Amino acid sequence: MGIFQVVYDNIANIARDAWGFMVGLLIIVAMLGGLYYALQGGAGMAFGGSKMAAYAIIGIVGLVVVVLIAFLMLLELGTLLQNNTPNALF
């Protein structure tokens, strides 16, 4: 057990909590965006606005793509940071 093990454990706990917070925040924002586009599409269909409904469908598909890319990038970033940790200087 190294001298910095306690510091590493505390930083690892903070990073784990931050990861959970970021994932939760991303999910909440994506759900609110999906709700916005669903309501916009529903209003477009109710009032006969095909352009409004089409924009809502495109928006939902774009939101799903952005969320998937964000999750894949965050996962890869975590793996990259974990694999590139420097060794102790002493």
N, C-alpha and C positions, 0 to 999 in steps of 0.2 A: 504494500500500500504506500503510494507516493505521498509526498508532502502536499501536493496539489489535488489529491483525490477528492477532498471535501469541496474545494472550489469547483472542480469539474462536475461533481454530483449536483451542486446547486445550479450551475449554468445549464446542465442537462435538464433539470426539472423545469427551469424557466423556459427553455427552448421547447420542451414538450407542451407546456401550457400555452405558449405563444402559437404553436402549430395548431393546437385544437381551437384556439380562438380564431385564427385566420380561416380555418376550414369552416367553422360555424358561421363566421361573417360572410364568407363567400356563398354559402348555401342560403343564408337569409336574403342577401342581395339578389341572388338568382331567383329565388322564389317570389320576391316582390316584383322583380322585372317581369317574370312570367305572368304574374297576376295582372300587371298593368297591360301587357299585350293581350292577355285573354279577355279582359274587359273591353279593350279597344276593339278587338275583333268581334266580340259579341255586339257591341254598339254599332259597328259597321254593318254587321249582318242584319241587325234589327231595323236600321234605317235605310238599308239598301245600298250602302256605300261599299261597293266591291273593292275599291282602291284602298279604303281603310282596313278592310278585312285582309287584303293581300299584304299590306304593310305589317299587320299584326302577325301573320303567319311567318313572314320573313324575319321579323324581329324575334320571335320565339326560337326559330331555327338558329339564328345568329347567336342568341343568348346561350343555347345549349352548346354550340360549338366553342364559344369563348370559355364557358365553364369547364368543358372537357379539356381544352388546351391548358387552362390554368391549373387544373388538378395534375395533369401530366407533367407540366413544367415544375410545379412545386415538389412533386415526388422525385423528379430527376435532380432538382436543385438540392434536396435533402441528401440524396445518394452521393452527389458530387461533393458536398461539404463533408460528409462522413468519410469518404474515401481519401480526401486530401487534407486531413488533419496533420499538422506538422508534429514532428517528434520533439521531445523535450531537449532543451539545449544542454542539459547536464545530466 
